[in-house]
Amino acid sequence: MGIQTWEVSKSLVTELVTSPLNLLLLGVCVFLIYKIFKIKRPATDSTEEKNDSPILPKMKRQDFTVEDLAVYNGEANEEKRILVAVNQKVFDVTNKGRSMYGKGGPYAVFAGRDASRALATFSLDSSALKDTFDDLSDLNPKQLESLREWELQFKEKYDLVGKLLRPSEQPTEYSDTEDDQTDSTAAAGPTSKSGVGADSLRLRASGLPAGNSN
């Protein structure tokens, strides 16, 4: 029995080696197996990368001073949460925008900051990113309209956490009911006139993403 098996195996190997067609088919099989394992490997790396940035639970509704906001720059707080203020509204961009607003991202300069003036004026000058409260009173109608468009885009994409407080302004006491109502409103969501999602924005030559300035 063993001799017969050996003879059959020897015959198959001989046929395989001496036939150009069989050699070609063998080469194709080996190549496909290599490609399969090569494709699977990046998938594992992707999963590991996702685990490095876990999805954070929704933040409880609250208001922020400029100093409070600065802590949420993706680095200074324990959760590495990222908040951005737009038109005196504070948004949590952590889960859906970490790659954009986190360290090394194209919008990282806005993390933990009031981005209103920079977005409205398309400027990254030091005067556009203030460390104190900015009432935006000097913006012209065109810039204010542009800022409102940006606010709508952020509302469509990110969680609204609260508002940016003026100096000496007292924070609002939010209830769980208000949180639920906010969730329902966000689900319905306003539609921006521009119809442009936040993820579709691209950096301009000035270093800022392009927005609707009409």
Disulfide bonds with the S-S distance in Angstrom:
none
